[in-house]
Amino acid sequence: METAIEEIKVKSLKDRVIDLIQEDVPDYLNKFVYCMGATPLVLFLVALATGILMTFYYIPYPDKAYASVEAITHDIYLGWFIRGLHKLSVNLMIFTLFLHALRVFITRAYSAGELKWLIGALLLFTTLGMGFTGYALVYDQVSYWGMTVVMNMIEEMPVAGPAMAYLLRGGAEVSEITLLRLYDLHTKLLPVLLILCIAAHIAAIRIIDFAKMKDEKGVHLFYPEHALKVGLVAVGIFVVMVNLVMIFPPAIGQMANPLEVASNVAPPWYFSAVYKWITIAPRQSALFALLLFSALFVLYPYIDRFLVQRGFRMERINIVLGTAAVSAFAALTLWNVLF
């Protein structure tokens, strides 16, 4: 009798798993532009695996950090390859998250559930934090002064800026405590927060369901059809990444010198537009504008709903705003890089 009951329980659990993986998903997810949400997940898994491998050799102290990165790059077997994959995966993750956020904004997919947008915004900001903290850990001349520039930008933010900069630096100036805190953020707190955000985002999609698109009504099974396509995309991305790392292996500059400002100091590319904006506009006004833009970005689904109720056609407005934002970001980034 007990054996029969156990078999029923096992069968019930099996049925639940089958129901879970064979759930219907919209046909429009077959288009790459609509399934870019899975791409950052694949890149995060690559970053996580390679990052764990590098923690075996990285030493988060100023007098040893640079030497350990140099050893990973030049001495440890395939260390340069693992470091290259890690660096590329984080940068591509940020880039694809930008693209995913832009697609959701243009198509107004956030209207199907504001919670998904809020979690996605937190995921994007957390990933930017991951990119910045990892960039600083190299501790060469460029990354050290790039980190210093970003810290100064944070310090000048209105209201919470000085306290946040003091907390990140562990004092009034960049020191060995700063490196240790950034290492802890990069390898402990931020990865856990990212995993929680990803899990919450997937759960929100499961509960709220996918956004409805105009003229897109067909569905197909998540497994095996959709899962296999996502798997092929993942393999393709990994092959491209391997080739890029082989062609453009990671480099390392001179060791950080706090007494000599680097001539080519610059923040990472995803902060270049912000850095340029702050340098060409009045400082406090520029920082306030950035905070306002961030708040509007997070709360935009609610602004959209408010305007729709008053008769605004948000499809066209979003196309104009999205185009303007991308153009401004590209122009400021190129301006900072080239000039």
LOVEX-456086 format. One record per residue: y, x, z of N, C-alpha, C in turn; residue in three letters. Coordinates in steps of 0.001 Angstrom, whole numbers, plus 500000, padded with zeros to 6 digits. Example, Ala and Ser with C-alpha at 12.3 -4.5 7.8 and 13.67 -1.06 7.14 Angstrom:
// LOVEX-456086
494310513190507800495500512300507800496700513200507800ALA 497750512850507080498940513670507140500030512900507870SER 
//
This chain:
// LOVEX-456086
498789500828500000500000500000500000501254500858500000MET 501269501875500868502430502775500954502617503542499645GLU 501491503925499039501559504654497758502175503777496675THR 501819502515496660502362501576495665503859501396495849ALA 504266501290497124505710501142497417506474502377496964ILE 505902503576497208506550504822496795506675504887495277GLU 505630504436494561505683504441493093506776503518492582GLU 506948502378493244508005501441492852509374502072493064ILE 509530502790494203510803503456494498511108504536493470LYS 510086505338493140510271506402492154510648505811490807VAL 509940504740490434510224504091489164511636503532489157LYS 512060502958490271513411502409490368514458503498490195SER 514236504663490850515163505785490720515197506285489287LEU 514028506367488661513946506812487266514716505864486350LYS 514551504569486583515262503575485772516768503715485933ASP 517186504014487157518623504178487401519177505374486630ARG 518421506466486636518852507668485899518926507375484408VAL 517916506673483896517905506327482471519097505441482121ILE 519363504463482976520514503580482747521817504362482757ASP 521868505385483627523082506185483755523352507002482498LEU 522321507679481990522538508583480854522522507855479515ILE 522020506613479504521978505872478244523048504786478185GLN 524085504979478935525186504018478898525919504110477557GLU 526434502982477105527178502955475847528539503642476000ASP 528921504418474986530252505015474926530865504639473578VAL 532209504568473493532848504146472238532574505118471089PRO 532478504576469877532239505409468692533376506394468420ASP 534597506049468852535721506951468544535587508297469258TYR 534718508379470272534502509653470954533762510660470081LEU 533228510198468943532604511123467999533637512017467317ASN 534890511560467311535953512359466706536408513414467716LYS 536532514662467245536841515765468157538144515540468910PHE 539127514952468244540420514755468887540308513826470082VAL 539283512971470102539108512036471209538123512528472269TYR 537400513586471990536442514077472989536854515438473525CYS 538158515743473462538625517030473963538558517120475481MET 538323515991476160538172516039477603536950516839478020GLY 535894516855477183534685517623477502534878519114477259ALA 535784519475476374535998520886476044536490521699477241THR 537513521237477993537914521994479184536789522134480203PRO 535906521126480283534779521212481213533845522350480827LEU 533556522475479537532714523571479057533370524918479371VAL 534667525008479124535398526256479377535445526573480867LEU 535559525536481702535558525756483150534220526333483612PHE 533123525845483053531809526356483430531663527827483048LEU 532212528203481878532189529615481470533042530452482426VAL 534233529943482755535123530664483674534487530811485051ALA 533817529759485505533172529795486822532056530831486864LEU 531200530822485849530059531756485820530535533202485728ALA 531479533473484826531968534856484665532794535297485869THR 533533534354486467534324534695487649533450535091488822GLY 532345534375489016531407534722490089530854536130489881ILE 530531536466488634530011537809488341531046538885488673LEU 532308538632488385533338539643488635533659539810490114MET 533420538776490927533681538917492364532762539957493010THR 531635540275492344530739541300492882531386542687492858PHE 532384542870492004532981544198491823534469544250492172TYR 535140543120492176536590543134492420536886543333493910TYR 537877544175494199538286544453495581539750544025495732ILE 540043542985496507541398542410496558542366543143497491PRO 542538544438497286543524545205498036544329546043497047TYR 545649546156497250546505546812496245546031548192495802PRO 545522549003496742545131550358496366543777550420495671ASP 543052549269495641541734549256495010541582548190493924LYS 542498547213493906542380546107492944542416546618491507ALA 543418547432491211543564547951489846542352548787489453TYR 541900549651490374540747550521490073539495549693489823ALA 539321548602490564538129547774490377538175547043489033SER 539352546573488621539484545925487312539263546954486204VAL 539786548154486404539593549224485415538106549573485295GLU 537400549583486434535962549872486404535200548757485687ALA 535580547496485945534949546371485266535163546487483759ILE 536372546904483371536732546964481957536087548137481228THR 535941549273481914535516550487481206534178551067481662HIS 533774550833482901532611551545483437531366550675483634ASP 531542549470484119530400548616484434529802548054483138ILE 528477548055483058527783547608481845528173546161481513TYR 528725545962480317529188544663479810530300544044480665LEU 530896544852481515531994544334482348533162543863481503GLY 533480544636480465534587544248479575534318542897478913TRP 533041542642478586532672541397477917532806540207478871PHE 532337540373480093532435539307481097533894539030481425ILE 534684540096481589536106539908481884536809539228480715ARG 536465539628479489537079539018478318536760537534478213GLY 535490537160478464535107535752478435535842534963479520LEU 535965535564480695536642534877481808538110534629481482HIS 538766535657481016540186535539480688540409534536479562LYS 539604534616478522539751533725477378539436532282477756LEU 538412532074478566538025530708478937539116530016479741SER 539766530747480635540847530146481432542038529799480539VAL 542394530712479653543520530449478759543230529283477810ASN 542016529237477272541653528131476388541546526820477153LEU 541127526884478390541056525670479205542448525071479390MET 543421525913479681544802525440479824545296524857478506ILE 545020525563477404545464525098476090544842523749475731PHE 543530523606475943542861522346475590543268521211476527THR 543593521530477777544103520495478678545468520001478208LEU 546296520922477708547573520516477110547321519553475945PHE 546380519927475064546076519083473908545519517726474342LEU 544652517738475329544056516489475814545128515577476412HIS 546015516168477219547096515374477809548004514803476722ALA 548269515604475683549105515133474573548434513976473844LEU 547120514079473598546402513005472911546423511710473730ARG 546175511841475031546196510660475906547589510041475921VAL 548619510888475909550000510402475927550335509678474627PHE 550015510298473488550355509710472186549628508387471964ILE 548352508327472337547562507115472105547722506093473228THR 548450506448474276548658505573475432547329505186476081ARG 546378506119476074545075505843476685545187505661478192ALA 546259506172478796546455506025480242546637504570480658TYR 546972503694479709547193502289480035545907501594480481SER 544750502210480203543468501639480631543190501896482109ALA 543971502736482740543777503047484157544644504215484576GLY 545700503919485342546637504964485743545976506036486613GLU 544917505641487336544252506592488235543714507795487463LEU 543164507555486283542633508662485477543743509641485108LYS 544919509124484777546053509982484428546508510806485632TRP 546572510183486802547009510881488012546039512013488364LEU 544744511735488276543750512779488557543828513874487501ILE 544022513478486241544148514459485162545363515350485338GLY 546474514774485798547679515570486042547431516594487147ALA 546759516173488218546414517106489295545492518198488784LEU 544555517833487914543634518809487327544393519832486486LEU 545376519354485707546176520257484870546977521232485728LEU 547654520739486761548462521607487619547575522606488378PHE 546388522163488783545465523062489479544985524176488546THR 544715523815487295544287524817486314545393525828486034THR 546633525362485980547754526287485830547811527252487014LEU 547551526732488201547499527600489376546369528613489274GLY 545228528191488745544107529109488537544487530223487563MET 545158529828486495545564530820485507546530531836486080GLY 547514531358486827548517532255487401547912533206488427PHE 547083532687489350546508533542490381545578534594489776THR 544806534200488751543937535176488094544721536240487353GLY 545829535822486723546709536749486006547240537824486957TYR 547577537416488182548169538356489142547144539346489694ALA 545872538983489706544855539824490345544575541118489599LEU 544946541183488327544732542427487557545481543587488198VAL 546668543294488706547505544243489442547898545470488615TYR 548061545250487315548689546304486527550199546047486514ASP 550932546886485813552387546813485872552923545473485364GLN 552377544995484255552855543743483658552512542549484545VAL 551264542474485027550870541323485836551578541321487187SER 551808542506487751552502542571489045553918542024488932TYR 554648542482487913556030542027487779556103540610487222TRP 555087540219486437555006538817486022554805537912487218GLY 553921538333488153553704537595489388554995537521490203MET 555721538625490257556973538659491007557990537677490423THR 558053537626489090558972536705488421558633535256488768VAL 557340534915488691556917533543488990557190533213490452VAL 556950534156491348557233533932492772558711533660492999MET 559554534394492294561002534178492412561397532810491864ASN 560727532391490783560983531062490232560614529977491250MET 559460530155491900559017529186492907559995529148494077ILE 560460530326494494561360530402495650562661529650495417GLU 563130529607494177564404528965493879564268527470493600GLU 563026526948493650562842525514493492563530524777494641MET 564175523650494358564832522889495427563848522406496486PRO 564322522246497680563616521664498825562456522551499304VAL 561274522431498695560078523106499220559857524494498635ALA 560696524911497673560496526190496992560427527397497904GLY 561431527626498756561387528808499639560157528839500547PRO 559808527696501130558640527650502021557355527930501247ALA 557245527393500033556044527609499225555917529078498826MET 557043529690498415557017531105498033556654531982499227ALA 557200531662500400556899532430501612555415532321501954TYR 554863531118501793553452530905502087552563531682501116LEU 552908531664499823552103532370498827552194533881498990LEU 553396534365499283553579535812499416553109536335500757ARG 553048535470501755552711535930503103553857536660503748GLY 555066536391503289556260537046503818557407536902502843GLY 558464537678503087559645537581502237559484538338500926ALA 558561539292500869558370540108499674556895540119499272GLU 556654540481498021555280540650497544554663541861498233VAL 553467541682498793552816542757499533551308542648499353SER 550554543450500128549092543391500042548568542032500515GLU 549311541373501400548916540038501853548991539056500688ILE 549994539236499821550145538356498654548904538408497780THR 548431539621497499547255539776496648546032539109497276LEU 545859539284498581544713538696499271544786537176499248LEU 545984536622499412546135535169499392545889534604497991ARG 546388535283496981546145534831495614544654534916495264LEU 543993535952495783542548536086495556541791534927496206TYR 542165534589497433541517533470498122541768532154497393ASP 542975531977496910543277530766496142542447530709494863LEU 542373531846494168541703531886492864540194531738492974HIS 539600532251494030538142532261494128537575531216495087THR 538434530569495882537924529617496878538579528248496761LYS 539832528159497145540486526848497250540634526154495897LEU 541211526838494916541472526204493624540188525819492868LEU 539136526665492849537895526212492192537303524963492840PRO 537340524901494183536818523710494869537658522490494506VAL 538985522666494485539871521561494122539624521120492679LEU 539391522089491786539096521761490387537793520962490263LEU 536766521394490977535488520687490932535649519261491448ILE 536418519090492518536664517754493063537440516893492072LEU 538439517501491399539225516764490401538350516334489222CYS 537488517250488761536603516925487644535657515793488032ILE 535075515893489239534161514845489708534896513510489848ALA 536108513557490389536889512325490557537277511730489210ALA 537589512593488239537967512126486905536781511442486211HIS 535598512050486330534396511459485738534073510130486421ILE 534199510115487757533942508879488499534920507783488104ALA 536192508160487903537204507175487510536892506600486134ALA 536412507439485221536032506958483892534850505997483999ILE 533892506340484876532728505471485064533138504105485615ARG 534087504108486554534485502864487222535434502043486345ILE 536435502719485784537466502016485014537049501803483567ILE 536174502664483062535686502631481681536662503365480751ASP 536230503585479519537031504286478527538167503389478037PHE 539209504031477552540344503279477003539925502569475718ALA 540512501426475475540258500676474250541246501119473172LYS 540720501446471999541559501879470896541583500812469805MET 542721500714469119542851499749468029541862500071466907LYS 541241499025466378540321499148465244539124500049465552ASP 538833500276466836537677501094467223536814500253468165GLU 535770499606467624534984498667468423533515499040468549LYS 533022499999467774531615500358467831531269501165469068GLY 529982501165469443529513501950470587528214502653470214VAL 527883503696470976526602504375470825526178504894472189HIS 524901505305472310524376505766473585524929507144473943LEU 525188507318475243525640508641475691524547509681475462PHE 523313509306475804522181510215475583521131509501474731TYR 520639510136473685520840511555473347521976511824472369PRO 522477510796471681523392511013470565524659511764470978GLU 525394511203471939526684511803472295526494513140473013HIS 525493513197473913525245514431474665524901515586473735ALA 524124515314472694523763516372471749524973516861470963LEU 525868515937470598527075516337469862527987517191470736LYS 528126516783472002528932517577472936528295518951473129VAL 526962518988473197526265520263473331526506521178472145GLY 526496520615470938526769521412469737528191521945469744LEU 529146521116470189530539521563470304530628522708471300VAL 529922522585472424529930523630473450529384524947472901ALA 528272524870472173527684526077471569528647526696470571VAL 529289525845469757530258526344468781531428527037469448GLY 531948526446470529533060527058471267532641528408471830ILE 531434528467472385530967529715472987530806530808471932PHE 530293530447470766530142531428469684531503531972469264VAL 532488531082469123533841531511468764534405532434469843VAL 534196532092471108534708532917472204534082534299472199MET 532771534356471994532091535659471954532678536532470855VAL 532897535956469689533470536724468583534891537171468876ASN 535684536309469488537060536679469820537100537826470829LEU 536209537782471802536160538863472803535701540167472159VAL 534771540070471220534304541270470529535412541886469674MET 536204541023469034537281541507468162538481541966468971ILE 538804541201470034539960541521470878539508541727472322PHE 538887542871472612538410543119473979539581543189474955PRO 539355542846476228540445542849477205540956544260477464PRO 542257544353477661542880545646477942543460545626479351ALA 543891546765479801544548546866481094545652547897480981ILE 546817547583481533547960548490481440547975549502482560GLY 549151550055482826549300551025483901549247550328485254GLN 548864551063486266548777550514487609550148550031488080MET 550165548939488837551423548363489323552202549366490155ALA 553495549409489894554398550269490657555553549406491165ASN 555536549025492441556585548147492976557985548748492902PRO 558078550056492695559384550725492665559963550829491260LEU 559170550476490238559626550592488852559350549298488098GLU 560423548612487725560267547336487013559694547586485625VAL 558678546830485253558072546977483932559059546586482847ALA 559066547351481764560014547077480676559652545815479912SER 558364545474479873557901544305479128557437543190480067ASN 558124543075481221557734542069482198557875540664481620VAL 556846539842481848556862538465481365555777537686482094ALA 556018536418482371554971535590482965553916535266481920PRO 552759534718482311551745534325481331552296533300480355PRO 551658533168479178552214532370478080552492530927478469TRP 551670530358479350551853528950479713553058528734480627TYR 553642529827481136554885529730481896556074530306481129PHE 555829530779479901556898531413479130558046530454478835SER 557719529218478443558757528237478136559588527929479368ALA 558916527800480519559622527535481776560537528705482122VAL 560014529920481965560795531116482279562030531212481389TYR 561855530951480094562986531025479176564014529954479485LYS 563543528751479811564451527653480138565324528012481343TRP 564713528646482347565457529013483550566481530108483265ILE 566160530993482313567084532097482021568275531680481159THR 568128530589480381569223530197479492570065529051480049ILE 569544528347481059570275527227481652570750527620483059ALA 571765526933483584572167527187484973570959527051485903PRO 570753528042486779569507528159487519569099526894488272ARG 569956526402489138569602525240489958569411523982489114GLN 570238523823488107570101522663487227568782522723486452SER 568426523932485989567183524103485242565968523800486112ALA 565992524266487358564880524027488269564765522548488631LEU 565907521906488853565889520473489146565337519690487951PHE 565711520106486735565209519443485528563689519592485416ALA 563163520761485785561717520977485751560994520068486738LEU 561549519949487941560947519063488937560993517611488473LEU 562110517228487877562249515859487372561251515605486245LEU 561114516572485339560157516432484236558730516293484767PHE 558378517098485777557037517032486356556785515670486990SER 557781515153487698557633513841488336557480512735487289ALA 558281512806486228558184511806485159556836511892484454LEU 556339513113484280555032513309483652553929512632484462PHE 553940512837485774552907512263486637553008510740486681VAL 554219510221486749554428508784486930554609508018485624LEU 554433508684484493554745508044483213553968506751482945TYR 552688506627483312551990505347483063552703504151483701PRO 553292504368484864554009503279485532555346502997484838TYR 555981504046484338557210503866483562556890503104482274ILE 555778503472481640555328502795480422555137501301480673ASP 554433500977481756554183499570482067555492498809482298ARG 556420499447482993557722498828483269558477498530481972PHE 558450499487481028559172499312479767558479498306478843LEU 557141498306478842556398497352478016556715495922478442VAL 556826495698479734557138494357480240558527493889479801GLN 559346494831479362560692494489478914560832494578477400ARG 559692494622476712559701494496475263559779495780474472GLY 559692496940475108559765498208474381558436498492473666PHE 558519499068472468557332499469471709557031500933472027ARG 556140501131472971555923502462473516555154503383472563MET 554427502838471599553703503704470658554658504648469948GLU 555762504081469416556739504909468704557501505819469659ARG 557855505294470803558584506097471794557754507305472222ILE 556456507106472451555589508209472867555440509270471785ASN 555382508831470529555296509802469427556552510674469393ILE 557702510040469554558966510788469546559034511739470743VAL 558706511237471951558768512065473148557741513203473094LEU 556529512896472620555500513922472520555871515018471538GLY 556419514618470397556861515596469395557985516463469930THR 558922515844470636560051516587471203559566517582472257ALA 558630517152473121558127518030474179557373519226473602ALA 556512518971472613555750520059471992556689521022471266VAL 557679520489470564558631521338469829559438522205470791SER 559888521617471886560668522375472871559806523464473514ALA 558572523114473870557670524095474478557406525252473520PHE 557109524942472260556816525985471272558033526856471009ALA 559195526212470871560419526964470570560780527907471718ALA 560718527423472957561062528254474110560049529385474304LEU 558773529081474057557747530112474197557933531213473163THR 558151530831471898558360531832470851559641532618471092LEU 560680531935471558561954532604471871561738533671472938TRP 560979533326473950560733534277475046559871535447474591ASN 558846535160473749557936536211473297558599537148472295VAL 559357536568471363559924537360470273561248538016470628LEU 561984537383471541563314537913471849563469538197473336PHE 
//
